[in-house]
Amino acid sequence: MASYDVAVVGAGPGGYIAAIHAAQLGKKVVVIEKKDIGGVCLNAGCIPSKSYLKHSHWALAAQEASQFGLSMEIKGVDFPKLVRRKDHVVATLQGGIRQLFKANRITYIEDEAVLTKEHQLSVAGKVIAAKDILLATGGHPFVPPINGIDKVEYLTTDTFFKMTVLPRKLVIIGGGIIAVELAFAMQPLGVEVTLLEVAPDILLTEDEEARLIVKQKLQSMGITVKVGVKIKQVVSKEVQLTDEVYKFDQLLVATGRKANLELVKRAGIDLDEGQRFVKVNQHYQTSLPHIYAIGDLIGGYQLAHAASAEGLSAVDAICGKKQAPVAQRYIPRCLYTDPEVASFGLSAVQAAEKGFDVVVKSGSYTSNGKAIASEETAGFVKIISEKKYHEILGAVIVGSNATEMIHTILAAAKAEGTVDELADVIFAHPTLSELTGEVAQTIRLS
């Protein structure tokens, strides 16, 4: 029987970051992953989708350049070659994780783990003992009970990136982050894309103004966006609504994800009241004292960087260095469309509900010199603050480089800085970031 200080089940961004942290704190660590090192994020999520979005940005840039005197022609799309590029990116990052495991003397086992006792796992018929066990098993695509869906071939976000032939017509059921990003990724490559969302609008988790800008861009690109739809049934090569029919070569169901609870249920670990996630305390400890859980298993923001932060905190608790739990208000949320959307913290409505005397100010990309020169004027910087102390309660940025720019405001908020400190920063000119300073100035003067 092999014995370790810490056993991590799951090698996604929560698991592998936690494992490396534990090893660097002097623990003997084993990581068990039943599928692919790097987890869903690296193999079928964050990284592949950004690779495909880069392809679409190249195509859009060529179209834009042609409007302003640089004639470019895309003669064709070698989709298998684009897929190979994505695979190379994934393989490179997988190799990086393996090297980090090797450098930190972490044992890596690719097989399925089963909890047999509080301190023991069964892996490929062998027993692994660990003083503490961290569960980071992630989630899987949720497929709603659509009439006829079980009788047709369809893709999920876990299988989409295995597609090697570019479809002519792609219908996406869903209007969340992943669905919208993949619509953006496919249309510039010549795919006719339709988004079907049963909710009243797409991107309901995003700021309303941001949602409108992204929706308008989708439609301007020629992507069909239908919200509030009622799906009657799915049959071979078509989705039948109550009032329309949409034909497809490929169907993608992107309607969210569910936690992988099989392992925890077999072990008798307590779930939350809704029975959807693992119940943990502020140190990510489950109902079994030496078993911890993070990431998609415990709810909250189902994001790679959230899982990584939780993994670090859980390992600190295991090592006796208990920290405060990861604060949800300081987790950035990003949408990698064109324009990008990034946000953190409270919305104006949420802040008002918590009793703050809310001050909200925004500045448009249309007034920014860098944005005008770059033909990137769609977007804004919005800061949510409060009147008395000018505390930073939240922010939303829509536009080019939004997912990078958000961290300036986030860093100030996390450091307990106020809008006044942001207003005192000298931002380089011309930059998109100047807008952050300008918006902060308007709050200080209000």
Stockholm file with secondary structure:
# STOCKHOLM 1.0

chainA/1-446         MASYDVAVVGAGPGGYIAAIHAAQLGKKVVVIEKKDIGGVCLNAGCIPSKSYLKHSHWALAAQEASQFGLSMEIKGVDFPKLVRRKDHVVATLQGGIRQLFKANRITYIEDEAVLTKEHQLSVAGKVIAAKDILLATGGHPFVPPINGIDKVEYLTTDTFFKMTVLPRKLVIIGGGIIAVELAFAMQPLGVEVTLLEVAPDILLTEDEEARLIVKQKLQSMGITVKVGVKIKQVVSKEVQLTDEVYKFDQLLVATGRKANLELVKRAGIDLDEGQRFVKVNQHYQTSLPHIYAIGDLIGGYQLAHAASAEGLSAVDAICGKKQAPVAQRYIPRCLYTDPEVASFGLSAVQAAEKGFDVVVKSGSYTSNGKAIASEETAGFVKIISEKKYHEILGAVIVGSNATEMIHTILAAAKAEGTVDELADVIFAHPTLSELTGEVAQTIRLS
#=GR chainA/1-446 SS CEEEEEEEECCSHHHHHHHHHHHHTTCCEEEEESSCTTHHHHHHSHHHHHHHHHHHHHHHHHHHHHHTTCCCCCCCCCHHHHHHHHHHHHHHHHHHHHHHHHHTTCEEEESCEEEEETTEEEETTEEEEEEEEEECCCEEECCCCCTTGGGSCCEETTTGGGCCSCCSEEEEECCSHHHHHHHHHHGGGTCEEEEEESSSSSCTTSCHHHHHHHHHHHHHTTCEEEESCCEEEEETTEEEESSCEEECSEEEECCCEEECCHHHHHHTCCBCTTSSSBCCCTTCBCSSTTEEECGGGGCSCCCHHHHHHHHHHHHHHHTTCCCCCCCGGGCCEEECSSSEEEEEECCHHHHHHTTCCEEEEEEEGGGCHHHHHTTCCCCEEEEEEETTTCBEEEEEEEETTHHHHHHHHHHHHHTTCBHHHHHHSCCCSSCTTHHHHHHHHHHHHC
#=GC SS_cons         CEEEEEEEECCSHHHHHHHHHHHHTTCCEEEEESSCTTHHHHHHSHHHHHHHHHHHHHHHHHHHHHHTTCCCCCCCCCHHHHHHHHHHHHHHHHHHHHHHHHHTTCEEEESCEEEEETTEEEETTEEEEEEEEEECCCEEECCCCCTTGGGSCCEETTTGGGCCSCCSEEEEECCSHHHHHHHHHHGGGTCEEEEEESSSSSCTTSCHHHHHHHHHHHHHTTCEEEESCCEEEEETTEEEESSCEEECSEEEECCCEEECCHHHHHHTCCBCTTSSSBCCCTTCBCSSTTEEECGGGGCSCCCHHHHHHHHHHHHHHHTTCCCCCCCGGGCCEEECSSSEEEEEECCHHHHHHTTCCEEEEEEEGGGCHHHHHTTCCCCEEEEEEETTTCBEEEEEEEETTHHHHHHHHHHHHHTTCBHHHHHHSCCCSSCTTHHHHHHHHHHHHC
//
